[in-house]
Amino acid sequence: MRVVLQRVSKASVTVEGKKISSINEGLLIFVGIEDEDNQVDIDWLTNKIANLRIFNDEDGVMNRSLLATKGDAIVVSQFTLHASTKKGNRPSYIRAAGPDVAIPLYKSFISTLESKLGKKIGTGIFGADMKVELLNDGPVTIQIDTKNKE
């Protein structure tokens, strides 16, 4: 499972001209799922996201977590995080899980993160053509891969 976290001042997701999610300060989380992913990946990753100290404290030092700031979050499914560009000029998405595997894991990721944060979070719509707007704060953008825990 891979995520790209973007610390935002605000973010929103629009589908077919209708804004379905919007937040102020918090995280925009793009999540890519592969066939080998499971609840262990979700538990580890959501714990990391909730507690990652990437928000500024009163001294301007990144020392506070999403949990500590009580910030908001939007989770957007993004199979392109598993793009392979090794051969040719057309990315391959063969490592990305199909909907039968990815949808239940995506839903579990959302509910697990909501449980860790103690609040509802915004989402995109799995498989939809989404328009995502954000104002990146910092900018702070972090990649995390459960198969390569750095």
N, C-alpha and C positions, 0 to 999 in steps of 0.2 A: 504494500500500500504506500502510495506516495502522496504527499501534500505539498502545496506551496502556500505559505502563510504570508499575508500582506497586512501589516499594521496600517489601519486606515483611520482617517478623520471622519469619513463617511463612505458608504457603499450602498449599492442597490442592484437588484436584478429585475429585469423587465422581460416579459414573454408576451408576444403578440400585442405589443403596445400597452400592456397592463403591468404596472409595477407590483411585483408579488412579494418582494422583501426589501427592506431598507434598514440601515443602522447608522448610528453616529460612531463614536470612538469604539474601536474594537478590532476584530480580525475578519478579513475575507479569506476563506479557506477553500482552496481548490483541492479536490481529492480524486485521485486516480486509483482504480482497483484492478488487481490482477487475479487470475484463477486461484493462486495459492494462498491468497489472503483469507484470514479467518478472525474470529472474535479475539484471539490473543493479540493480533496486530491492532485491532480496534482499541482494545483496552490500553495497550502500551501507548499508542499514538494519541488518544484523547487525553490521557493523563499528562503526557508531554505537552500537548497544546494548552491545556488548562493551566499548567504550572510554569510554562516557559517565561522567563523574566525578560521581556522585550518591551515593556512599557516604562516610561520615565518616572522616576520618583521626584520628590520636591527639589532635588539638586540637579535634575536633568540627566541622571544616570539610569540606563536601562536596568532596573532592579525590581520591577513589579510585574506580576503575571496578569493574565486575563481574569483569573479568579480573584486576585487581590483588587483589581481596578473595578470589578463588576462590569467589565466591558461587554459589548454585544458581539455576536458572530453571525456570519452567513456562511453556509456550506454549499458549495457548487460542485457537482460531479463533472469531472473533466478527464475523459479517457485519453486525451492527447498527452497527458503527463507520462504515458508509457510509450511514446513514439520512439521508434528506432530509426535513426538517420544514418546508419552504418553504410548501407549500400544505396547508390543512386540518389535521386533528388526527390523522390516521393516517400514520405515517412511511412513506415509500417506500424500498424497498431496491433499486431498479432499478440502481444503480451497483455493487452487490455482485456479484462474479463467481459464476457457477453452479458446482456441484461439479466439472464436467468441467475447468474452468480452475483453480478454487481448490484442489482437493485436491493436484494435483502441485506447485503453488507453495507450499502449506502444508508439505508434506513436505520440499521443497527448503529452505524457510526454517529448519525444524528442523535438518536435517542440516548446513546451512551454519553456523548458530549453534553447534551442537555442535563443529564443526571449529574455529571461532574460539576457543571457550572451552576446547577440549581435554578435554571431558567430556560425558557423557550429560546430557540435560535432561529434565524431566518434560513431559508433554503432556496435553491433553484428548483427546477423541475427536471428530473432525470430524462435525458435524451432530447430535451426541447432545444430549440434554437433560442438561446438566451442572449440578452444584451446586458453586460455587466459594466457598471460604472463605479469608479472608485477614486478617492483622493488619498493616495498613498502618503502615509505620515512618516517622514524621516528622510528618504524612503527606507523602510525596513521590510525586506522580503527574504524569507527563509524557506529552504527546501528540507523536507525530512522524508526518509525512505525507511520503512520498517525492515527491509531486507539488507540495509546498509546503515546500521546505527552508528553514526559518527558523533 
